[in-house]
Amino acid sequence: MTALTSSSSGPRVVRTTCPYCAVQCNFDVHVENGLALKLMPTRECPVAHGTVCKKGLAALNDLRHPERLIDPLLRKNGELVPVSWAEALAYVRGALTPLLDSNPAAVGVFGSGSLTNEKTYLLGKFARLALKTPNIDYNGRYCMASASAALNRTVGYDRGLGFPLGDMAGSDLILLVGANIAETLPPIMQYLKAARDRGGLIYSIDPRATVTAKVAGQHLAVRPGSDGVLALGLIHLMKRWGKIRPTAPAHGLAEVLAQASAYPPERVAAECGVPESELLLLAKRYAEATRPLILTGRGAEQHAHGTDTVQAWLNLSYLTGHFGKPGGGYGTLTGQGNGQGGREHGQKTDQLPGARSLRDPRHRAEMAALWGCAPGDLPQPGLSAQNLLNACGQDGGIEALIVLGSNPVVSAAGAGQVTESLKALKHLIVIDFLPSETAKLATLVLPGGMWCEEEGTTTNLEGRVQRRRKAITAPGAAREDWRILCDLAAAVGRPQGFEYAGFRELQDEFFRATKGGKADYSGLSAERLDRASAQWPVRHPDGPDTPHAYAPTYPTADGWATLHVPELPAPAPARQLTLTTGRLGHHYQSGTQTRRNTALLAKNPAKNGADHGVQVHPETARDYGLRVGEEVILRTAHGQVTLPLTLNPGLRPDTVFLPFHWPEAANLLTDPGTLDPHSHMPAFKATAVTLLPAHAQVFSAARGRLEVILG
Ligand code: SF4
């Protein structure tokens, strides 16, 4: 039996979870003399069953990377220089105390979907109780926020997958809408393959013929941003073919069906840019399937109309009676390691722990009672992520920002503008373990702990809560993040509520804080999780967990679902080139870890810019007179980049793809000002773009100079 604890001082094995994606594979970390020497997948992992991906296997490399932050760094004379914790915390006191005394809203907090549940909880408590600022949000706004918004407004809560992954094998039709599972969540492919081996069909609906599309075998290459229209077309045909039989009574059924009447196949095929015959074939297969499953990813969700796009797919699932049924229904494929728990426990600007609402007087009273304050002392909701970043350094906006485990200089929309905003702050305090691009702009960097240097829990994409166990101690003067937050509370003179005797006291408080919330973890404990992982809600220590969520009645005012009529934009002009951004299999998010990981880089040497270059279809390259490896300019209304060109025959000719893991690349081109009205998600996945050879700019500049000379 594998040793699961970290108490022994000799050679030992500690089981913990991966630092990267939302699958949350389990590893056994082999430790000797305080060093993590080896990492092995385990067949006992309830999610991946012994499989892992290359990122997980390479995760040990990050722990002792030469650039690992091991001391606080304070900016002096323009340079970040090592200082003691005492000097760092004195800076915090001097920087924040005057702001907190006069205008706490001028202090912002920016968190992450990679934080454990306990850190998520503590960060929200720190913002509301110690700083008393309304302005806290996190990078999950850039992830699955649109799916979360659609689920919440339809059925009252949001668990990415309302069923265990194993159910997928029982589906006879799986639609992957904007989801490249083979590269982003590789162990999940085993469930897709199991469905296919039983005769199920897998469709990839994506402007790119991704690795997933190739494995799936069925690919519908829709135009970026048209996924919602496709769903409306399917609803139209289901109605025409007599396949409407809603899961349960719901509000809005008639209105949703009336809207779909306006989306006949010829219109939908034209707007989605697919042959009508392929649309009809997909519809026929959906109509005939007994357990069709719709899974959306970021490709469908990261739009200015992402919530409505998800809503359209959710409506289809609900109207045809599959939503919430085993093996079928709808789900969103959460991306970040704790993307699920990170959106439940209070780092969202409008949220309190347990997926409570900061706007609800009862929820405010419940948290105030736990935290020992008056409900009125808790701030109201403040700025959501992109607006928070946009407000940095602006008159009347944010003057000091605390960032925990996030790198918005790379990951935010309009990264160029966001960088300038962060530079305009009086104080930028970054807690991280490697010098991210955001940390390099900081006035103070505090060295935090990494994944196997901390205790906690994470919640994976199927709502499964698992223990993350501490295997080794953070190097140098680096500290566990939860301790740093408590240190900051003490530094600003507000230690009450942050004087934990140890991590266990914090963890138990976190579990208690969720009691009565929609995301109720109060039946959990470290001991229970040592016996088995559990899917929330878990309401009693001796009670069951909840593998299957989304059964009616729902936690809404009257127990009914409400289907909303999606508002979808007109299609882009036919000759418009559209930029879409996304991930590569060997990188993760803003690349702070994976761009430094020698094992990952060694396996994927850049060839002709294939690693981070601009991908276009060969026809597009030919039409624009461009050659492989040539430097090209991508220009949008928000910025411009120059990168090498690479060919991707699997792309639509009207689509340009750029991976988003690098600074000075994809997000310099995306729009920081247009957000989904419901989720506040930027439109990462569709930006009108101009493509031209780099020598055209040189020529243009030379011609401009010539014109000046000639008058
Ligand atoms: Fe598993 Fe995701 Fe980690 Fe890969 S990155 S090992 S799929 S948790």
Residues whose N, C-alpha, C, O or C-beta is under 5 A from the ligand:
A	BS01	SF4	C18 Y20 C21 A22 V23 Q24 C25 V52 C53 K55 G56 L185 P186 P187
